[in-house]
Amino acid sequence: MSSISTLLIRNLHDVFGENDPVRRRAAIDEIYAEDSVFYDPNNGVYRGRDEIDRVAGAIKATHPDFQYQPIAEPEESGDGGRVSWVSGRPGEAPAYAGTDFIIARDGRIAAVYLFFDKLP
């Protein structure tokens, strides 16, 4: 069982921040529930590990050198949590920012809600 904070950070780095498709898929299988859902405010809803894997790979392919960095410690409440982050090329100003909210079930991510934020 993973803590919600760990799930949030692993989702940033091991799923959406991972260039290697084999490592990304292994992380998805480990931290996402089989029936998980990812809500993207720009592109809709993705259901299940296969779709989340596909969209995470597609997002990463648009900017393979970008890295996600939390800008605050993850917060937890009940079976949910959130983490705010920035993304961009290392050593440069961030290109964009967001907040991930998750709902966990049995130590895995059941749902991710992505919100894009104004850069700090």
Secondary structure by P-SEA (a helix, b strand, c coil): cccaaaaaaaaaccccccccaaaaaaaaacccccbbbbbbccccccccaaaaaaaaaaaaaacccbbbbbcccccccccccccccccccccccccccbbbbbbbccccccbbbbbbbccc
